Amino acid sequence: MDGYSGQGIDLLRRCLIGTAAVTAAATPLGLLAPDSAQAAEPTPADIKPGAGISFPLLKQVRAGLLEVSYAEAGPSEGLPVLLLHGWPYDIHAFVDVAPLLAAKGFRVIVPYLRGYGRTRFVSAETMRNGQPTALASDIIAFMDALKIEKAVLGGFDWGARTVNIIALLWPERAKAIVSVSGYLIGSQEAGKTPLPPGAELAWWYQFYFATERGQLGYDRYRRDFSKLIWQLASPKWQFDDATFDRSATAFDNPDHVAIVIHNYRWRLGLVDGEPQYAALEAKLATSPPISVPSITLEGDANGAPHPESDAYAKKFTGKYQHRLIKGGIGHNLPQEAPTAFAQAVVDVADA
């Protein structure tokens, strides 16, 4: 799960202690108002969550430090849309979103992040680094490998954070973004700030992962652990065992545990990253604004720590809109509300 923001203690207190049902807040700046936007053309046909069973045969490409495994749908000449998953999820979070966008003529690409699925490190000597800028750099290398100069980027959890980072550090590569839970830029320094006990409770797994017991426990019980996170983060999502098991195979990646543990320990400043990312992290630590066209989304039943929309709205200085997705929608918004997520991609691409 990801909701860690670098905007300081006040924002974190509001996002972790405040209400989980975020009120809709829009700053149109050229986009439609929320009510009319939902009815805007072109509108993806409504689809029942869970309609998608699987992606076609996965593809593989050498990209920087990785051999990246990814799914692709839609015409090869279409506007590229990259969709990024989070933890503990996988590419099947977008299994219903992808056909909606492909039907609209987009080239939809959904990669496994480092440490997930069939994505592998090229070298056994490469550090199994989970710091945010490393993951974002992977996606830039992936775009380069596919000769994609610019794309619409969408994501949730770790994927949303990665989308935010690319929009900030490489804005020329992002035509527009869709980000669940908004602005998720953080830093090690921000992660050192203690929160009130009730707020710290929401991050229980982060402290568990800081221990050797936590690493061993996650390795041994990674499926049980991940299913619990799904249930806590999306308390009203009635997913079945088959839906979970389809994604859980991604956690069998031999580097999965190392990447997850390093990610959360890095946030607390317990482990170092790699020197080549230091300048990038330093820039992110200033919490700069995002200038590319953006739509942020939030489910009305998100059980994961997340900021309130009005706490980050001013961080988006380009064309911007926030949408609250109702109906008991939790943290895995694209899988729980695929039509709403796809519509956001269509609308922000038009912006």
MOWO-V129647 format. One line per field, one symbol per residue. ss: DSSP state (2 for helix, 1 for strand, 0 for the rest). psi: psi as a letter, one per 20 degrees, with the letter a starting at -180 (. if undefined). burial: I if it has 9 or more other C-alpha atoms within 8 Angstrom, else O. A space follows every 10 residues. Layout:
ss: ???
psi: ???
burial: ???
This chain:
ss: 0000000022 2222222000 0000000000 0002222200 0000000000 0000000011 1110011111 1110000001 1111000000 2222002222 2220001111 1000000001 1000000000 0222222222 2222200000 1111100222 2222222220 2221111111 0000000222 2000002222 2002222220 0222222222 0222222222 2221000000 2222222222 2200022222 2222222000 0000222222 2222000001 0011111110 0100000022 2222210001 1111100000 0022220222 2222222222 0
psi: qpjoqkjrhg ggghhhhrqi npqpppngli rqqgghhhjq qppqqqpppj hpgrqapqrp qpociqoppq qqqrqhjrpp oppprbpnaa hihjhhgghg hhhjjqoppn qprpjqcjpq qhpiippmpj qghgghhghg hggghjlohq rppqrqchgg gggggghghm hiiohrqpop jcokparhgh iioqrqghhh hhkghghgii qhggghghgh khggghhggg ghhmijomqr hhgghhhhhh iipijggggg ghghhghikh qqbqhiighg hhghiilqqp iqpqpqqpqi koiqpqqqhi hihiioiapq qqpporkkpb hmghhhmhgh ghhgggghhh .
burial: IIIIIIIOIO IIIIIIOOOI OIOOIIIIOO IOIIOOIIOO OOIIOOOOIO OOOOOOOIOO IIIOIIIIII IIIIIOOIII IIIIIIIIII IIIIIIIIII IIOOIIIIII IIIIIIIIII IOOOOOOOII IIIIIIOIOI IIIIIOOIOI IIIIIIIIII IIIIIIIIOI IOIIIIIIII IIIIIIIIOI IOOOIOOOII OIIOOIOIII OOOIIOIIOO OIOOIIIOII IIIIIOIOOO OOIIOOIIII IIIOIIIIII IIIIIIIIIO OOIOOOIIOI IOIIIOIOII IIIIIIIIII IIIIIIIIIO OIIOIIIIII IIIIIOOIII IIIIIIIIII IIIIIIIIIO I
